[in-house]
Amino acid sequence: MTYNNILFEINDNIATVTINRPKSLNALNTEVLNEIFQTVESVAANEEIRVLILTGSGEKAFVAGADITELAELNTLQAKFFVANGHKTMAALQDLAIPVIAAVNGFALGGGLELALSCDFIYASENAKFGLPEITLGLIPGFGGTQRLSRIIGKNMAKEMIFTGKMISAQEASQMGFVNLVVPAEKLMESVTKTARAIASKGKVSLNMAKQTINQGLDVDLQTGCKTEIDAFALCVASEDAQEGTRAFLEKRKPDFRGNLKG
């Protein structure tokens, strides 16, 4: 498939999506959102892919936000469709069966931060900046920022960021708990790829079950979440990878996980 706004590659069971609009600081418009969604669907259909990395092109921005040029022309109905399309794309990333890592290499503002928050975790370069500045335009976050950020850092900290529209550094984001690792810019992709390879070496079924169980458990009470974990554990035990993992442990060798999600 040919894309106008993203670069897509697969190496060693790891897919990388690079949003490629550097002149616009990789801003999200309808076409970009549609291409990201189509790519996620393609990744979901490829059993060979075990990890997805999401990043931006250029040295300035991961994604600087939604494309204001398009946003400024929308009426109420068009705006609703625009943000619904954004939510569909963010949900596709969040619900993808495999782990997704955001490699934030610069500005992650507005829709850019919301895109990163839809991934399973974030690694950032030292020069990265984060924020939800929609309030400065008379708007609010529209791609899930009011919901995902507050679930990660707590409602009070999220309210401060959203009400003020302030930008924070990668170090501050790490201290607040929504960035896992901060590294020099030249080391970002190396660090992300190293972690992606470590994840890709694990069983695909157990990775999927772990992701689903954590995500689903956040929205229910502890007892219900634990029941979800019980069911997920039982499914893992029945998988080809669990059989290989336990045999490898008993035989004192490294496991060779080759299971997939199709049974």
C-alpha positions as CSV (number, residue, x, y, z in Angstrom):
1,M,0.0,0.0,0.0
2,T,1.2,3.5,-0.9
3,Y,1.0,6.3,1.7
4,N,1.3,10.0,1.2
5,N,2.0,11.0,4.8
6,I,3.7,8.1,6.6
7,L,6.6,5.8,6.1
8,F,6.1,2.1,6.9
9,E,8.7,-0.6,7.3
10,I,9.1,-4.0,8.9
11,N,12.4,-5.4,10.3
12,D,12.9,-8.5,12.4
13,N,9.2,-8.8,13.3
14,I,9.1,-5.1,14.3
15,A,7.0,-2.6,12.3
16,T,7.8,1.1,12.4
17,V,5.3,3.8,11.4
18,T,6.9,7.3,10.8
19,I,4.5,10.2,10.4
20,N,6.2,12.1,7.5
21,R,5.0,15.7,7.2
22,P,8.1,17.5,8.6
23,K,7.2,20.8,7.0
24,S,3.9,20.8,9.0
25,L,5.6,19.3,12.1
26,N,3.8,16.1,11.3
27,A,0.4,17.7,12.1
28,L,-2.6,15.4,12.0
29,N,-5.2,16.0,9.3
30,T,-8.0,13.7,8.1
31,E,-5.7,12.0,5.5
32,V,-3.0,11.3,8.1
33,L,-5.4,9.9,10.5
34,N,-6.9,7.6,7.8
35,E,-3.4,6.4,6.8
36,I,-2.4,5.7,10.4
37,F,-5.7,3.7,10.8
38,Q,-5.1,1.8,7.6
39,T,-1.6,0.9,8.7
40,V,-2.7,-0.3,12.1
41,E,-5.2,-2.6,10.3
42,S,-2.5,-3.9,8.1
43,V,-0.2,-4.5,11.1
44,A,-3.1,-6.3,12.9
45,A,-3.5,-8.7,9.9
46,N,0.2,-9.6,9.8
47,E,1.0,-12.4,12.2
48,E,4.7,-11.9,11.7
49,I,4.7,-8.5,13.4
50,R,5.1,-8.6,17.1
51,V,5.8,-5.0,18.1
52,L,4.8,-1.6,16.5
53,I,6.9,1.6,16.9
54,L,5.3,4.9,16.2
55,T,7.5,8.0,15.6
56,G,7.7,11.3,13.6
57,S,10.1,12.4,10.9
58,G,12.5,15.3,11.3
59,E,14.2,16.6,14.4
60,K,11.6,19.0,15.7
61,A,8.4,17.1,16.2
62,F,6.8,13.7,16.9
63,V,3.4,15.3,16.1
64,A,2.8,19.0,16.8
65,G,-0.9,18.5,17.0
66,A,-4.0,18.5,14.8
67,D,-3.7,20.5,11.6
68,I,-5.1,23.9,12.5
69,T,-5.5,24.8,8.8
70,E,-8.2,22.0,8.4
71,L,-9.6,22.5,11.9
72,A,-10.3,26.2,11.4
73,E,-12.7,25.5,8.5
74,L,-14.9,22.9,10.2
75,N,-18.5,23.5,11.2
76,T,-20.1,21.7,14.1
77,L,-21.0,18.5,12.3
78,Q,-17.7,18.3,10.4
79,A,-15.9,18.9,13.7
80,K,-17.7,16.0,15.3
81,F,-16.8,13.7,12.4
82,F,-13.2,14.9,12.5
83,V,-12.7,14.1,16.2
84,A,-14.6,10.9,15.9
85,N,-12.2,9.9,13.2
86,G,-9.3,10.8,15.6
87,H,-10.8,8.7,18.4
88,K,-11.2,5.7,16.0
89,T,-7.5,5.9,15.1
90,M,-6.4,6.3,18.8
91,A,-8.6,3.3,19.8
92,A,-7.1,1.2,17.0
93,L,-3.7,1.8,18.4
94,Q,-4.8,1.1,22.0
95,D,-6.6,-2.0,21.0
96,L,-4.0,-3.4,18.7
97,A,-3.2,-7.0,19.8
98,I,0.5,-6.3,19.9
99,P,2.5,-3.8,22.0
100,V,2.9,-0.3,20.6
101,I,5.8,2.0,21.6
102,A,5.8,5.7,21.0
103,A,9.2,7.1,20.2
104,V,8.7,10.8,20.8
105,N,11.4,12.7,19.1
106,G,10.3,16.3,19.6
107,F,7.0,18.2,20.1
108,A,4.1,16.0,21.1
109,L,1.3,18.6,21.5
110,G,-2.4,18.2,21.4
111,G,-3.2,15.4,19.0
112,G,0.4,14.4,19.1
113,L,0.3,13.8,22.9
114,E,-3.0,12.0,22.5
115,L,-1.5,9.8,19.8
116,A,1.5,8.9,22.1
117,L,-0.9,8.2,25.0
118,S,-2.7,5.7,22.8
119,C,0.4,3.7,22.6
120,D,1.4,1.2,25.4
121,F,4.3,3.3,26.6
122,I,6.4,6.3,25.6
123,Y,10.2,6.7,25.2
124,A,11.3,10.3,24.6
125,S,14.3,12.3,23.5
126,E,15.7,14.9,25.9
127,N,14.4,17.7,23.6
128,A,10.8,16.4,23.5
129,K,8.0,18.7,24.7
130,F,4.6,17.6,25.8
131,G,1.3,19.4,26.2
132,L,-2.4,19.8,25.5
133,P,-2.6,23.4,24.4
134,E,-6.1,23.3,22.9
135,I,-7.4,25.6,25.7
136,T,-5.3,28.4,24.2
137,L,-7.4,28.1,21.0
138,G,-10.7,28.1,22.8
139,L,-11.0,24.3,22.5
140,I,-10.4,21.2,24.5
141,P,-8.5,18.0,23.7
142,G,-10.6,16.1,21.1
143,F,-8.7,12.8,20.5
144,G,-9.1,11.3,24.0
145,G,-6.7,13.6,26.0
146,T,-9.1,14.4,28.7
147,Q,-9.7,10.7,29.3
148,R,-6.3,9.0,28.8
149,L,-4.1,11.6,30.5
150,S,-6.2,11.7,33.7
151,R,-6.1,7.9,33.9
152,I,-2.3,7.9,33.8
153,I,-1.3,10.9,35.9
154,G,-4.5,11.5,37.9
155,K,-7.3,14.0,37.4
156,N,-5.7,17.0,39.3
157,M,-2.4,16.9,37.3
158,A,-4.3,16.4,34.1
159,K,-6.6,19.3,34.9
160,E,-3.6,21.6,35.4
161,M,-2.1,20.7,32.1
162,I,-5.3,21.0,30.2
163,F,-6.6,24.2,32.0
164,T,-3.3,26.0,31.5
165,G,-2.3,24.5,28.1
166,K,1.3,24.5,29.3
167,M,4.2,22.6,27.7
168,I,6.4,20.4,29.9
169,S,9.8,18.8,29.3
170,A,10.5,15.1,28.7
171,Q,12.0,15.0,32.2
172,E,8.9,16.5,33.8
173,A,6.7,14.0,31.8
174,S,8.8,11.2,33.1
175,Q,8.5,12.4,36.7
176,M,4.7,12.6,36.2
177,G,4.6,9.0,35.0
178,F,3.6,9.1,31.4
179,V,7.0,8.8,29.8
180,N,9.0,5.7,30.7
181,L,12.5,6.7,29.5
182,V,14.3,9.8,28.4
183,V,17.4,9.6,26.3
184,P,19.6,11.8,24.1
185,A,18.0,12.4,20.8
186,E,20.6,10.4,18.9
187,K,19.9,7.4,21.2
188,L,16.1,7.4,21.0
189,M,15.5,4.9,18.2
190,E,18.3,2.7,19.4
191,S,16.8,2.5,22.8
192,V,13.3,1.9,21.5
193,T,14.4,-0.8,19.1
194,K,16.3,-2.5,21.9
195,T,13.2,-2.7,24.0
196,A,11.1,-3.7,21.0
197,R,13.4,-6.6,20.2
198,A,13.2,-7.8,23.8
199,I,9.4,-7.7,23.6
200,A,9.3,-9.3,20.2
201,S,11.2,-12.3,21.6
202,K,8.3,-13.1,23.9
203,G,5.2,-15.2,23.2
204,K,2.7,-13.3,21.1
205,V,-0.3,-14.8,22.9
206,S,1.0,-13.9,26.4
207,L,1.8,-10.4,25.2
208,N,-1.7,-10.0,23.9
209,M,-3.3,-11.3,27.0
210,A,-1.1,-9.1,29.2
211,K,-2.0,-6.0,27.2
212,Q,-5.7,-6.8,27.2
213,T,-5.9,-7.7,30.9
214,I,-4.1,-4.5,32.0
215,N,-6.2,-2.2,29.7
216,Q,-9.5,-3.9,30.6
217,G,-8.7,-3.9,34.3
218,L,-8.3,-0.2,34.5
219,D,-12.0,0.4,33.9
220,V,-13.4,-2.2,36.4
221,D,-13.2,-2.9,40.1
222,L,-10.3,-5.1,41.4
223,Q,-12.4,-8.2,41.8
224,T,-13.6,-8.1,38.2
225,G,-10.1,-7.3,37.0
226,C,-8.7,-10.3,38.8
227,K,-11.3,-12.5,37.2
228,T,-10.2,-11.2,33.8
229,E,-6.7,-12.2,34.7
230,I,-7.7,-15.7,35.7
231,D,-9.4,-16.3,32.3
232,A,-6.5,-14.7,30.4
233,F,-4.0,-16.9,32.3
234,A,-5.9,-20.0,31.4
235,L,-5.9,-19.1,27.7
236,C,-2.1,-18.6,27.9
237,V,-1.6,-22.0,29.4
238,A,-3.3,-23.6,26.4
239,S,-1.2,-21.8,23.9
240,E,1.7,-23.2,21.9
241,D,4.0,-20.6,23.4
242,A,3.3,-21.6,27.0
243,Q,4.1,-25.2,26.1
244,E,7.4,-24.1,24.5
245,G,8.2,-21.8,27.4
246,T,7.7,-24.4,30.1
247,R,9.6,-27.0,28.1
248,A,12.5,-24.6,27.6
249,F,12.6,-23.8,31.3
250,L,12.7,-27.5,32.2
251,E,15.3,-28.2,29.5
252,K,17.4,-25.2,30.6
253,R,17.4,-23.5,27.2
254,K,16.2,-20.3,25.6
255,P,12.5,-20.6,24.4
256,D,11.7,-20.2,20.7
257,F,8.3,-18.7,20.7
258,R,6.5,-19.2,17.4
259,G,2.8,-19.1,18.4
260,N,0.3,-16.7,16.8
261,L,-3.2,-15.3,17.6
262,K,-5.0,-17.5,15.1
263,G,-4.5,-20.7,17.1
